Amino acid sequence: MSTIFKSVLMAFHLLLAVILCLVMIVLPKNIRHMIIQYWAKRLLRILKIKITLSGEVLKFLGKDSYLVVSNHISWLDIPVIFSLKPMTFVSASDVKTWPIIGMLAKISGAIFVERNRKSSLVEVIQAMNHHFKNEKRSICIFPEGVTSNGYQVLPFKSNLFQSAFESNVLLLPLSIKYKENNVLTNRTSFHGSTTLFQSFKRVAKSNLIEVVVDIGRPIKPSQSRKDLSLKIQEVIALKIN
């Protein structure tokens, strides 16, 4: 499929998102999540991105709620994970300003953190605890805080791990990596000065992208918060390298 054809399909898909956002405002949350999951799956089909899932798949797809801990490479990470299982994401507050994607994030119930305001972390952890208490749905965090180049896992920040201790939920490591022609690629990476449009153009030029998602074993929130984050960072890094 040519880049131009993909771009046309993508334009219609984004228009569909705008229409869906207007409709979903009045719908129950579970229906909204089903619609957004469908939209995410269709997005990946348009971009010709194949998902390979391995590891503790049944636990991930089951009914239990986890604090899912993932590395972060691309704007595609959230549609990839959401296409597999709807969940609540903790995202940077600037995502709210992204065209269309920001609307979908807000309607899906994302929890936004303001990186430059320390008190925001306390509010986010409280929101996460409230979510675990009242909703049977996992939360996904990206503790690197920024996107990487896809070849390595950056140091994890341990702040948001506090919610696992306070809510007594298991943590589920999730590693994500992108391949092209069966070789690790940075084509999908969205870091540095790369804009969202530039990243999309790079992704659209390939019909051979595969995203490998591996689910680790659930981990109890024990030891210190810092030790726990280091442990999960190592688990995920082993799957990337």
TORSEKE-171917 format. One line per field, with one value per residue (C-alpha): residue number from 1; x, y, z. Coordinates in pm, 1 decimal, always signed. Example, Ala and Ser with C-alpha at 12.3 -4.5 7.8 and 13.67 -1.06 7.14 Angstrom:
! residues 2
n = c(1:2) .
px = c(+1230.0:+1367.0) .
py = c(-450.0:-106.0) .
pz = c(+780.0:+714.0) .
//
This chain:
! residues 241
n = c(1:2:3:4:5:6:7:8:9:10:11:12:13:14:15:16:17:18:19:20:21:22:23:24:25:26:27:28:29:30:31:32:33:34:35:36:37:38:39:40:41:42:43:44:45:46:47:48:49:50:51:52:53:54:55:56:57:58:59:60:61:62:63:64:65:66:67:68:69:70:71:72:73:74:75:76:77:78:79:80:81:82:83:84:85:86:87:88:89:90:91:92:93:94:95:96:97:98:99:100:101:102:103:104:105:106:107:108:109:110:111:112:113:114:115:116:117:118:119:120:121:122:123:124:125:126:127:128:129:130:131:132:133:134:135:136:137:138:139:140:141:142:143:144:145:146:147:148:149:150:151:152:153:154:155:156:157:158:159:160:161:162:163:164:165:166:167:168:169:170:171:172:173:174:175:176:177:178:179:180:181:182:183:184:185:186:187:188:189:190:191:192:193:194:195:196:197:198:199:200:201:202:203:204:205:206:207:208:209:210:211:212:213:214:215:216:217:218:219:220:221:222:223:224:225:226:227:228:229:230:231:232:233:234:235:236:237:238:239:240:241) .
px = c(+0.0:+140.4:+210.8:-41.1:-318.6:-240.6:-253.8:-597.6:-729.4:-577.0:-747.7:-1087.2:-1003.0:-924.2:-1251.3:-1426.9:-1261.6:-1405.6:-1755.6:-1714.2:-1595.0:-1915.5:-2125.5:-1930.8:-1987.2:-2331.5:-2236.9:-2141.1:-1767.7:-1760.3:-1920.7:-1676.7:-1385.4:-1520.2:-1552.1:-1201.4:-1061.6:-1221.7:-1076.9:-728.4:-745.2:-849.3:-567.3:-312.8:-471.3:-446.8:-78.5:-18.0:+121.8:+119.5:+107.5:+286.6:+181.9:+375.3:+428.6:+153.2:-114.1:-407.2:-335.3:-310.4:-634.0:-820.1:-1056.5:-805.4:-685.0:-312.4:-79.9:+65.3:+420.3:+549.6:+847.7:+762.9:+881.3:+608.4:+269.3:+165.3:+223.4:-115.6:-322.5:-127.8:-198.1:-557.0:-629.6:-538.8:-723.2:-896.8:-740.5:-675.1:-348.9:-151.3:-34.4:+150.3:-85.8:+32.3:-135.9:-466.9:-366.2:-295.9:-557.1:-809.2:-576.7:-620.5:-998.7:-984.2:-756.2:-994.5:-1301.9:-1127.0:-1073.8:-697.8:-531.2:-310.7:+3.4:+165.8:+538.4:+636.7:+405.6:+512.1:+171.5:+25.6:+187.4:-3.4:-328.4:-248.3:-172.4:-499.0:-683.4:-517.9:-614.8:-973.6:-978.1:-854.0:-1111.3:-1410.4:-1337.1:-1231.3:-987.9:-609.3:-401.1:-97.4:+200.2:+515.3:+769.2:+1049.0:+859.3:+968.6:+990.5:+1312.1:+1473.8:+1342.7:+1678.6:+1700.9:+1496.1:+1552.7:+1571.6:+1235.2:+1091.3:+935.8:+673.1:+366.3:+455.3:+323.5:-30.6:+39.7:+139.3:-155.6:-413.0:-251.3:-258.2:-12.6:+219.7:+237.2:+552.6:+485.0:+767.4:+706.1:+944.9:+909.4:+1064.6:+1098.8:+1206.4:+1250.1:+1512.3:+1469.9:+1381.0:+1350.7:+1111.3:+823.6:+1019.1:+877.0:+1149.3:+1374.6:+1264.4:+1052.4:+699.8:+387.3:+343.0:+704.7:+667.6:+348.6:+514.9:+800.7:+556.9:+339.2:+633.9:+661.2:+428.3:+655.3:+630.0:+575.6:+521.9:+625.0:+443.3:+561.5:+374.9:+582.9:+476.2:+272.2:+483.0:+370.1:+438.6:+705.6:+1052.9:+1093.5:+931.5:+1272.4:+1382.0:+1054.5:+1093.8:+1451.7:+1340.2:+1067.6:+1296.7:+1544.0:+1268.5:+1152.2:+1504.5:+1588.1:+1300.6:+1411.6:+1776.2) .
py = c(+0.0:+339.2:+619.7:+847.2:+586.6:+529.2:+903.3:+928.4:+635.9:+790.7:+1123.0:+949.5:+750.0:+1068.5:+1220.5:+909.7:+969.8:+1322.6:+1189.1:+908.1:+1151.6:+1354.2:+1039.2:+883.1:+1179.6:+1040.9:+670.9:+456.9:+412.3:+41.3:+117.1:+404.7:+169.4:-85.4:+183.5:+318.9:-35.5:-84.5:+249.3:+148.9:-187.5:-19.7:+234.1:-48.6:-221.0:+100.1:+135.1:-235.7:-297.8:-657.2:-744.8:-1046.7:-1123.3:-1350.7:-1428.4:-1423.5:-1345.4:-1504.0:-1301.9:-981.5:-1043.7:-1177.3:-995.0:-913.4:-555.3:-477.7:-184.8:-248.5:-115.2:-59.2:+92.1:+379.2:+422.4:+575.3:+744.4:+404.2:+233.7:+334.7:+226.4:-101.6:-178.6:-49.1:-263.3:-568.8:-468.6:-144.0:+10.9:+347.2:+522.6:+771.8:+1027.9:+1358.6:+1655.1:+1785.9:+1486.3:+1664.7:+1929.6:+1682.1:+1702.1:+1415.7:+1187.7:+1424.3:+1399.5:+1019.8:+1016.6:+1233.7:+1033.8:+704.7:+829.7:+885.2:+1023.2:+1320.6:+1419.1:+1762.1:+1693.1:+2041.9:+2047.2:+1821.5:+1827.7:+1678.2:+1344.0:+1323.2:+1395.6:+1135.6:+864.5:+946.2:+921.0:+585.6:+454.9:+571.2:+395.5:+64.1:+82.9:+160.4:+12.3:-336.4:-214.8:-207.3:+109.5:+140.7:+362.7:+451.6:+513.2:+624.2:+953.9:+1011.0:+804.1:+619.4:+546.9:+189.3:+22.3:+61.6:+113.1:+442.9:+464.2:+422.4:+684.4:+511.9:+770.4:+610.1:+266.8:+401.8:+330.5:-44.5:-38.0:+173.1:-16.5:-357.7:-454.0:-669.4:-512.1:-658.4:-586.5:-525.0:-489.4:-341.3:-331.9:-265.2:-470.2:-424.9:-718.6:-907.5:-656.9:-407.5:-67.1:+293.1:+382.1:+416.9:+605.8:+942.0:+1118.7:+1422.5:+1694.3:+1459.1:+1591.7:+1375.6:+1438.5:+1343.9:+1026.1:+932.3:+980.3:+749.7:+482.3:+513.9:+447.1:+86.1:-212.2:-442.1:-315.0:-571.9:-478.5:-746.5:-725.9:-952.3:-985.6:-1068.7:-1249.4:-1051.5:-902.8:-823.7:-470.8:-560.5:-428.0:-53.5:+145.5:+215.3:-148.9:-253.1:-8.4:-125.0:-488.6:-429.3:-209.1:-499.6:-746.9:-528.2:-439.6:-810.8:-850.1:-552.4:-653.3) .
pz = c(+0.0:-99.8:+145.8:-30.0:-8.6:+359.3:+419.4:+256.8:+462.9:+772.9:+704.3:+684.7:+998.4:+1189.7:+1066.1:+1194.8:+1532.6:+1550.2:+1477.7:+1730.6:+1997.7:+1958.0:+1986.8:+2274.2:+2506.3:+2594.0:+2600.0:+2902.3:+2962.1:+2869.1:+2531.0:+2475.3:+2539.9:+2291.6:+2024.9:+2089.2:+2081.5:+1739.5:+1622.3:+1745.4:+1567.7:+1243.7:+1278.2:+1295.5:+994.3:+789.8:+880.9:+807.3:+1156.5:+1275.8:+1647.1:+1792.1:+2149.5:+2386.1:+2753.5:+3017.6:+2759.6:+2946.1:+3259.0:+3055.5:+2866.6:+3171.3:+3405.4:+3680.3:+3719.2:+3716.7:+3721.2:+3374.8:+3344.9:+2991.8:+2816.2:+2582.8:+2223.7:+2011.1:+1993.3:+1857.4:+2194.1:+2334.9:+2028.2:+2022.6:+2389.1:+2376.9:+2069.2:+2276.7:+2593.3:+2690.2:+2998.6:+3157.8:+3070.1:+3272.4:+3017.1:+3009.9:+3026.3:+2688.0:+2520.5:+2589.8:+2333.9:+2052.5:+1775.7:+1790.4:+1992.2:+2286.2:+2255.8:+2246.1:+2549.8:+2753.8:+2651.4:+2735.3:+3091.1:+3079.2:+3391.7:+3307.6:+3494.7:+3480.8:+3483.1:+3597.7:+3899.8:+4188.4:+4356.4:+4036.9:+4122.8:+4450.7:+4266.5:+3999.3:+4256.3:+4434.9:+4101.7:+4031.9:+4376.5:+4323.5:+3987.1:+4128.8:+4407.9:+4188.3:+3844.7:+3739.9:+3478.2:+3457.4:+3451.8:+3225.5:+3306.9:+3112.8:+3393.9:+3159.7:+3144.8:+2782.9:+2466.0:+2382.5:+2044.7:+2054.3:+2108.8:+2484.6:+2799.6:+2977.9:+3360.9:+3531.1:+3764.3:+4064.3:+4171.0:+4015.3:+4153.9:+4485.8:+4370.4:+4355.2:+4723.0:+4834.6:+4625.5:+4679.3:+4310.9:+4120.8:+3866.2:+3516.8:+3311.4:+2942.7:+2692.6:+2351.8:+2057.4:+1686.9:+1407.5:+1033.4:+818.8:+1148.8:+1269.4:+1553.9:+1408.1:+1522.8:+1240.8:+1486.4:+1753.1:+1851.3:+2045.4:+2034.8:+1792.5:+1578.1:+1525.6:+1523.8:+1149.1:+1074.2:+1278.1:+1095.9:+755.0:+857.1:+974.2:+662.9:+431.3:+549.9:+511.6:+710.8:+1070.2:+1341.0:+1704.9:+1954.4:+2286.9:+2567.5:+2896.0:+3203.3:+3518.3:+3772.8:+4052.1:+4405.8:+4532.3:+4787.0:+4873.6:+4830.0:+4550.7:+4398.4:+4409.9:+4252.6:+3963.6:+3902.5:+3902.7:+3645.6:+3437.1:+3416.3:+3326.0:+3037.8:+2920.1:+2887.1:+2641.6:+2431.5:+2390.4) .
//
